[in-house]
Amino acid sequence: METEPDRHEYPAHWEADVVLRDGGTARVRPIEADDAERLVSFYEQVSDESKYYRFFAPYPRLSAKDVHRFTHHDFVDRVGLAVTVGGEFIATVRFDRIDADGRPASAPADEAEVAFLVQDAHQGRGVASALLEHIAAVARERGIRRFAAEVLPANNKMIKVFTDAGYQQKRSFEDGVVRLEFDLEPTDRSVAVQRAREQRAEARSVARLLAPGSVAVIGAGRNPGGVGRSILDNLRDAGFTGRLYAVNGALQEEELAGVTAHRSVRDIAEPVDLAVVAVPADRVPDVVDECGEHGVQGLVVVSAGYAESGPEGRERQRALVRRARTYGMRIIGPNAFGVINTSPAVRLNASLAPEMPRPGRIGLFAQSGAIGIALLSRLHRRGGGVTGVTGVSTFISSGNRADVSGNDVLQYWYDDPDTDVALMYLESIGNPRKFTRLARRTAAAKPLVVVQGARHGGAAPQGHAVRATRLPHATVSELLRQAGVIRVDTITELVDAGLLLARQPLPAGPRVAILGNSESLGLLTYDACLAQGLRPLPPRDLTTAASAEDFRAALSKALADDGCDAVVVTAIPAVGETSAGDAALAEALRSASASAPAKPVLVVHVELGGLAAALSAATSTAPPAGRPAAMPGTGTGATPPGTTRDGTGTAGAPAPDDDRSGRALDRPADRAAEGRAAAGSLAAAADGPAAAEAEPVADTRLIPAYPAAERAVRALAEAVRYGQWRREAANPARVPEYEDIDERGAAEQIHRLLGPDDGPADTAGPAVGEGGGTTLGQDDACALLARYGIDVRRARPAPTPDEAAAAAANLGYPVALKTTAPHLRHRADLGGVRLDLADEEQLRRAYAELTNLFGKPEELRPVVQAMAPRGVDTVVRAVIDPAAGAVLSFGLAGAASELLGDTAHRLVPVTDRDAASLVRSIRTAPLLFGWRGSAPADTAALEELLLRVSRLVDDHPEVASVSLEPVVVAPHGLSVLGAAVRLAPPPARDDLGPRTLPVY
C-alpha cells in the first residue's frame, strides 16, 4: 500500500472561494483520495475534444490506475487542485515536480509540469485563469520556481491562459507539441493581469445583485406591514423593470398584491436572478438550498439572528456563507437593509426604504441600516432644500457584511458610468490592505468619501469578524488619506463633501475668494479658511444693499482672477428696494459661475429658504446631456426584523437636524410603518417649506449651499486636498531600485532563520498571526539588514571593565558606553549612556559610574560602540499591523516626541515621494533642516534609508517588524546605532496572493 500521502497533512489553507469572470463563485481545494467518484463523474462530463487536448490522444475514460494517481498526492512533489460548484468538480489542475531531464523528482528540484482540464460547460468563465493563480501560489510555497506545460497547437484556449497570465515565459515547438516554460515569480504584468481580472469578476458579481432581470421575495406575507411584504411592495411601487415574484410556503393564491405568487422558488418556471430572503433564521438554510438548486445568482438576506446575536449566531452566519458559495451565489447581509438601483433600466428597490431616492450620480454604501436611512434622508433633505436636487445611483446596506463588502462595491463603482462620487459609512474593514489598494485606484478616477464608525470602541461591532488594529485612529485616518480617501468624521460632513464633489470641479489650489453682503459672515468664512489650511483672500463686502447684479459682477470678477482657485459667496436676508431677491440672486450666481466652469463656487446662506430652493432647482447631479429627469420621493425606511444594534441592529434613524438615533421599534410592522412615516415627513423637514416645493429648471450649473461657513469651508478644504492628491497621482512616484540589494540572499537567510517548524511567537516583538515568530540576535539582524544596504554600527558586549577596554581598543577611540537593559534601553534621559569617551581611563571611570548608579553589569548588559558623527537622533520603524498591513514610521528619538506622539506613517511600499513627505510631515521636522542656525541634516541619506527598510518589508512578508533606533542623521551621511528585527511566518493568504474571497 502506498504510504506517501501520509507524510503530509491535508493543506487546509489552500482552500479558497473565488469569484469567476461571470460573477459566480466557486471553491478551490486540494484533491483527496475520497474524491475518486467525483473525479470519474467530472471526467464523464468532459467532451472528447477536451479529453484529447488533455491527453494528446483519444481517452474516453479514466482507468482505476489513473483515478488512483490523480487522487493520491503528497502535497509537496505531486499536487492536485479542483474547482467545485455544488460540491462537484468543474475543473482540475495538477503539477508533478520534475528534474532537468523531465523525470519525476523531489526537492531541491524547482521545476514542475502542470496540466489543466475544465468541463466544457464552464469554459469561458475564467476557471483556468483562477486555477493557475492558485496552483502557482502552491508551487511557490513548495519551493517550485518554474512551470512547464505541453499543449497541442490547436488548444488555443489553454495557450491563451498561459500567455495572458503575465509571467516571463519561453515557448518552443517540438514533435507537434507547444512547450511553454514560465517562471512563477510574480511580475508587474502578472500582478496587473491578476488584479484586472479580480476587478472585472468582483464588479460583475455586484452588478448581478444590483441589476437583476428577475427578483423573488421569499417570505412575503398576505398582510401589509411585514418585512417581506414591505420589500415586495417597495419593488412593485418603484416600477422594477424585470420579473417579480412573491414566494411563501403558506400561500394558496396565485397572486399577491398584484404580483405572481408561488409556494417555493422551485415552482417558478423562469430563471430567478436575485432572491430577497425575509424568513426566520432557522428557515434560511432550506431557502438557500432551494435557491441554489434553482440557479439563483445572488441573495439579499434581511433576516436577523446571526453574528450580531453572539457566538452561536456567528457560526450560523459562517454556515450560511459556506452554503451559498457552494451554489455559486453571493450574499448581501445577513441582517441587511437592502439594495437600491435608480437606473431607469432597472428601478430596483429591494430594500425597506418605502420610496425610491431621486436618480443621481452618488453611490452610497453603509454597513449600518440606520446610518443608511440617515444618508438617504439627508440627501433627500439637502437635495430638496439647501443644496439642490441631488440623487443616488446605487445604495447598498450590507448589514453584517458576511460576504459582499465595501471592497466588492468599490470594484463595481470603479468603472460604473452612473456613479461619479462614492460615499461610504464603514464600521470595520475586513481586508484593509485590499481596501487601501482599491481606494487608491478608485480615488484616481472619482472621489471616495468615507466616515468610519466604532472608531473608539476598541473592538469591531458585533457581527463584524475582523482583525483589530494596534494603530491609533488618527494614524489609520492618515493612512487612508494617503490612499486618496477623503476622511470625514460625521454623516453631516460626508454629505457636505459629497454634494460639493458631485456638483463642482476640483479646485486647482488653496486660494479662496470670499464675497457677500455681510461683513461679519465674510470674516467668519475667512477665519474658517485659515483654520482649514486654506489661503483666503481678503473678504469683499458688497453691503446689505447689494443687488443680484452686484453679486453677479463681483462673482464674475473673482472667478476671472488668476490668483483665485475657488469662491465662497456669503448671503444673508436683506431688506430694501435694491436688495437681491432669492430667485434673481440664484440666477445671477449661476450665470456668473458658468463663465468660469473650472473653478468651484459655494454659497453660505443664513435663513434664505427661497435662495436655497432657487439654487437647488435642477434635475440631477449630472451634466445635462443625456441624463434622466429626477424622480420625486425620498430614501428612508425601516430596519430589518429582530435587529439589536444601530444599522445592523437598531431601528430608527437620526432626526432631521441632529445625529441622534430615534426610538427603537419593537415589531417588523412597526419598522415598516416608521419608514413610511419618515418618508412622509421628510419633505416638511427640509430647510424651508419652499425647499420641497421647488420646481426643477434647466441644469446649467449646480451650486452647493451650506447653512454655516464652517461646513462649507470644511467641504472645500477636503476638495482642495483631494485635488492635490489627484494631481500627484496623475504623475506617479516610483519605488527606487538599488543594485546592491540582495533579495535572494535575504530570502534564503530568512528561510534558514525562521525554519519550517518555527515555535511560538517571541513576546519581545509584536505578535503576528498565529504562526509564532522569533526576534533575531544582533549578528543575524545586522547581516539581514546589510543585504539591503543598511549598515548597523556594531556594539560589543562589555560584561567587565577589562572586556569593555578590549572592545574599545579594537573599535578605536572615542567610544560610547551604553546599557542595554530593557528598562534603560533608548533612555538617554535616565543617564544610562556615556558618550565621547576618549581613552581607557575615561571608559573605566564611566563603567564604574554606571554600575554604581544602576546595578551590576549582568543587570545592565553594557556595550561599547564606536562614536558616530554628531547629528539629529531619529527613529525608523516598520511593522505589520493586523489590520492596516505593512506600515513604515518615522520620528525623532527622545521622550518628548514619544510623549507628543510626533510620529508620521506611510503604507508600504513607500515611494520616493512618500519618503520625502514622511521626513517633512512631523512637527519637529525643522530640526532636520537647520533650525536656529544648526547645520542641516543629510535628509537625502535618511530618505534612502526609509526606502531600503520599506523594500525589505515589502519583499519579505516574513519580516514582521524592524526597529532602527537611534539613527543619527549627520550633515553628511547617517549612522544606525541600534537595530531589532522580528521574523514570523507570513499569513497563508494575503493581498499579494491569488484571488480569494475572505472568510469572516
Secondary structure, 3 states (H helix, E strand, C coil): CCCHHHHCCCCHHHCEEEECCCCCEEEEEECCHHHHHHHHHHHHCCCHHHHHHHHCCCCCCCCHHHHHHHHCCCCCCEEEEEEEECCEEEEEEEEEEECCCCCECCCCCCEEEEEEEECHHHCCCCHHHHHHHHHHHHHHHCCCCEEEEEECCCCHHHHHHHHCCCCCEEEEEECCEEEEEEECCCCHHHHHHHHHHHHHHHHHHHHHHHCCCEEEEECCCCCCCCHHHHHHHHHHHHCCCCEEEEECCCCCCCEECCEEEECCHHHCCCCCCEEEECCCHHHHHHHHHHHHHHCCCEEEECCCCCHHHCHHHHHHHHHHHHHHHHCCCEEECCCCCEEEECCCCCCEEEECCCCCCCEEEEEEEECCHHHHHHHHHHHHHHHHCCCCCCCEEEEEECCCCCCCCHHHHHHHHHCCCCCCEEEEEECCCCCHHHHHHHHHHHHCCCCEEEEECCCCCCCCCCCCCCCCCCCCHHHHHHHHHHCCCEEECCHHHHHHHHHHHHHCCCCCCCEEEEEECCHHHHHHHHHHHHHCCCEECCCEECCCCCCHHHHHHHHHHHHHCCCCCEEEEEECCCCCCCCCCHHHHHHHHHHHHHCCCCCCEEEEECCCHHHHHHHCCCCCCCCCCCCCCCCCCCCCCCCCCCCCCECCCECCCCCCCCCCCCCCCCCHHHHHHHHHHHHHHHCCCCCCHHHHHCCCCCCCCCCCEECCHHHHHHHHHHHHHHHHHHHHHCCCCCCCCCCCCCHHHHHHHHHHHHCCCCCCCCCCCCCCCCCCCEECCHHHHHHHHHCCCCCECCEEECCCHHHHHHHHHHHCCCEEEEECCCCCCCCHHHCCEEEEECCHHHHHHHHHHHHHHHCCHHHHCEEEEECCCCCEEEEEEEEEECCCEEEEEEEECCHHHHHHCCEEEEECCCCHHHHHHHHHCCCCHHHHCCHHHCCCCCHHHHHHHHHHHHHHHHHCCCEEEEEEEEEEECCCCEEECCEEEEECCCCCCCCCCCCCECCC
